[in-house]
C-alpha cells in the first residue's frame, strides 16, 4: 500500500513539473514581470493582426482587380468602382 501511495505521489509531482505550476505561481507573485509579459504578448498579437489584415486586404483587392479586368457586365462595373475608391484612398494617404 505504501508503494502505491509513493508511486502516486511521484506521478503527481512529475505531472505538476510538466504543467509548470511553480513558474506560473512565481509569475503571479511578480507584478512587474506579469505586466511585461502581458504587454509583449498583446503587442505581438496586435502586430500579427495588423499584418494578417493587410495581407488579407491586399489579396481581396487583387482578386477584385482581376474580376474587374474580366469585364463582367454588372459585377465588373461594381468591382471597378470599389477598386477605384480603394486606390484613390491609398493615393491620398501617401501624400
Secondary structure as UniProt FT lines:
FT   HELIX           2..19
FT   HELIX           21..29
FT   HELIX           31..69
FT   TURN            70..71
FT   HELIX           73..93
//
